[in-house]
Amino acid sequence: MFRPAAIVTLGIVGLGLAGCAGSPPPTTYDIVASRSFAASPKSAKYQLVVSEPVAATPLDTNRIMVKPSADTVSYYKGVAWGDRLPRLVQARMVETIQNSGAVKSVGTNSGDYTLSTELRSFQIDASNGHAAAEVELFAKLLNSSGKVVAQKSFTSRVNSPSDAPNQAVAALNQAFTEVMQDTTTWVVTKR
């Protein structure tokens, strides 16, 4: 069952940060990169650049988002991602694609193709009285001249046993793994 006391609303957070000098540091969490794949993606002989995902302001933070209703944005109190979410997602996307062996090389600088993404969801939905992790990534694959070769949205929703931060983060990691496995396979087949 969702407990509103476990979160801080966006409006209150701004006021609360001013007096946090003596607050203990938040418990930090990480996103886990996929290390194994249900089906081995076909290997491609090109270099891939993974850009940092674009994200709306509520997701462009290191705080872990909870949505108690469709139109309310809140965050867990006392917990955070280890870095800004878009930068963390980019690092784990690079690592996941590297782990898959699906392309010759992958990084963040230069290559034959670029994976450009928009982080549309990466939160716990608690609007129905139970917690579920939602991850949505809109991806575009661009060639070296910047032309869009393909684009697609990848989504996953994973139920969490509770809204406790550790279980919520585990569900977010599972949803991210599903999205990244689908994205990795798509990148290889759409170039």
N, C-alpha and C positions, 0 to 999 in steps of 0.2 A: 504494500500500500504506500502511496506517495505521501511523504511527510513534508509540508511546506517549511517547517522549521529547519530542515536540512539545507535550505537554499537561501540565497540573498537575492533580492530583486535588483534589476539593473539600476533603478533610481536610488536605492538605498546604498548600493555599493560605492557610488561616487562620494557620498557623505561619509561613509564609514572608513574609507581609505585615509582620510586626513588624520585620524586619530590612531593609526595602527603602528606607531613607532615601536611599541613594546609587544606587539603581537608575535606569536611564534610563527616561524616560516611555514608555508603551506606544505602538506603532503603532496609530493609530485609524482605524476604518473607519466608513462611513456606509451607510444603506439608501437606495436610489435609488427615487424616486417614478416611477410610469409617466407617460410623456409622450404616448404614442400608444396607440391601442387597435385591436385586430384588427377589431372591429365597433364602430361608434359607438353608445354607449348612448343610448337614447331620453331626451330631456330632460324633466325634471319641474320644475314651478314651485313648489317649496317650499324652506324652509331646513332644513338638516341639521346636527345637532350630532354630532360624533365624540368620544366619551368615551375617556379613556385606557384601554387594555386592562387587564383584570385578569390577573395572571400569578402562578404559583407562585414561591416563593422562588428556585429555581435559574435561572429566566428573568428575575426582577426584579433585574437587574444590568446593568452595562455590559460584562461579560465575554462572550466568544463561546464558546458551549457546544459540546462534542464529547461524543458518547456512544460509548465504545469497546465497550460491551455494553448490553443492554436495561436493566439495573439499575444502571449506573454513570454518574455525572455528572462530567464533567471540563471544563476550559477551556483554550483556547490560552494559552500562556505568551507574555507580551510584546506581546499585541495586545488591543484592546478596541473596543467600539462608542463612538461619540462622545458618547453619553449613555446613561442607563438604557434598556434595550431597550423597555419599554412606552411610555415617553415618545417615543422615536424612532419607533416604529411608529405611534403616534398622529399625529405630525407628518407622516409620509409618507403615511398614509391620507388626511388632510385634503388634502394636496397632490395626491395621485393623483385624488381625487374632483373637486377644483377643475380639474385639467388635463383631465378628461373632459368637463366642461361638462354633466354629467348632472343637476345640480340648480341652482336659482337661486342659492343661496349655501351655503357650508359653513364651519363653524368649530368652536370648542370651547366656546361660551358658551350661546346660546339659539337655539331654532328650532322648527319644526313637528314634526320627527321627530328621534329620537336613535338613533344607531348605537352600541350597547353591545357590546363584544367581550371575549372571553377568549382570551388567547394560550396555546395548548396545546402547540405545538411551534415552535421556531425554533432549530434546531441542525443540526450535522453528525452523521449516523449513520455510524459507522465499524465497526459490529459484524460486518459480513460480509467484512471484509478490504479493502473499498474505501469511499470516502467518497461520501455522498449528502446533499444539503441537504433538510431536512424542515421545512415550514412548515404549521401548522394554526391556523386562526382560527375560533372559534365566534362567530357573530354573531347579535344580536337587534336587530330594528328596533322601536322603541317610539314610540307616538304622544305627543302633548303631555300626555295625562293619565297616561302611564306604562304603558299597556296594550301588551303584546307583540303586534305586528301579524304578525310572521313571525320565524322563526329557522332557522338553517342553519349547518352546518360546511363550511368551505372548506379543502382540503388540496392540497399540491403536493409532489412529490418529484423532485429534479433531481440527476442524477449529476454528480459533480465529477471532473475528470481526476486530481486528487490531493488529499491532505489538507493541502497547503500553504495557509496562511491566505488569501493573495490569491485562490487558485482556489476555496477553500471559500466565501469571502465573495461571490464572483461567482455561485456556484451558489445561495447563499442569496438574493441579490438577484433572480435569475431566478425562483426559487420564490415569493418575495414578490410579484413582478410578476404572476405567474399567479393567485395568490390574490386580489390586489387587483382585477385586471380582472374576475374572476368576481364578487367581492363588490360592486363598483360597479354592474355590470349588474343584479344581484339586488336591490340597494337601490332602484333606480329602478322595477323591475317589481313589487315587493312592498308598496309603501306603500298 
